[in-house]
């Protein structure tokens, strides 16, 4: 099901014991705080894991006519909403690539690639675009909304209910780990690599380590 910005905002406000919003543009104190943190909360939640609903595909008949950077022989201009690579085609190009200055740099010419978008909300629409061309997954969407709900609430707590801030941060982290456990079963080597690198970078163990141990790799070079 599609979720509206107002619905997500009210899920967060419910956690804070605040009055629900009727419109995303209303001039209440709660509305102003929600609008201040809404877009950033979405970007933070997107950055913590690979979410299938935010994957888009780009077909590349030829490389951009730009001077290659350093030792790379191919440079591709990425879309404005590019956050990270999901998969390169052909897959063996994934062995060594770099994202730099708005360009995807590779040794091997690409036929295309799929990437995770850093945007969910269409400015002309009130709905969150929790779907993609081939990766609709209602379970994943629910997990994201739950994580976003707690992340947004924790960011608004300082202004709306300071006594809840620490508790909501802990609940947001729990929602992130729950989503990570589900997403760890997805078959994307780039996603697996990202999750492992994040665990190492943050020095996490325990539950995260158990989750990361379940990561699987696809048996073949499959272009989604």
C-alpha positions, 0 to 999 in steps of 0.5 A: 500500500502507498503511504502518505507523508501525513500518515508517516508523520502521524505514526511518529507523532503518536510515539511522541504523544503529540496531536496528529497532523491533518495536512503536511503543510499545516502551521502547527508546532508539530507540523513545523518540526516534522517538516524540518526533519522529514527529508533528512530522516528519509535519507538517513534511513536509506543510507543504512541499508540496501532497500529493494524498493529504491533500486532503479536501472540505467541502460548504457549503450556508450560511455559518456564523452568525458576524460577518464579519471586516473587509471579508469578508462570509462566514466558515466554520469550518474543520476541526481538521485544516485546513492550507491551501486546495486549491481553492474552489468556485466557483473565482473565490472564490479571487481573494481569501480569508483564513484567520484565527482558525480561519475561512476568510473570503471575499467570495463565498459558497462552495458548498464547498472542498477543503483539505489536512489536517495529519494522517495518523495515526488515533489508533485505527490503526497505519497512515498514512492515505496516501490520500484520498476521490478522490486516491489516488496510489501514486507520490506516497505513495512520495515522501512516505514517502521524504521522511518517512524522511529527515526523521525520521532527520535529527531523530533523528540528534542522539540516535542517531547525531550523525555522520549528522545533516548528511548526513541533512538534505541527503538530506531536502532532496533528497527534498523537491526530488524530491517537489516536482518531481513535485508541480509537475505537478499541476493546482492553481493554489493549489498552484502559487501556494504553491510559487512563494511558497515559492521567493521567500520562501526565495530559492531558485534553481537546481533549484527554479527549474527545477522551478517553471517546469513548474507548470501551471494548469487550463484550466477551473473544475473542482470535484474 
